[in-house]
């Protein structure tokens, strides 16, 4: 995920600052920890989202 954030084509409409500031910092966690948590939480529904876990 962190590598993909550097790719301008990935989630083009998402502001990277929002992921960091409003995602992780507002929750009081490190960005990597937040990414791991969300990734694990979405694994049970990955097939519905059309992604491979």
Beta strands, then each sheet from edge to edge (+ up, - down):
end
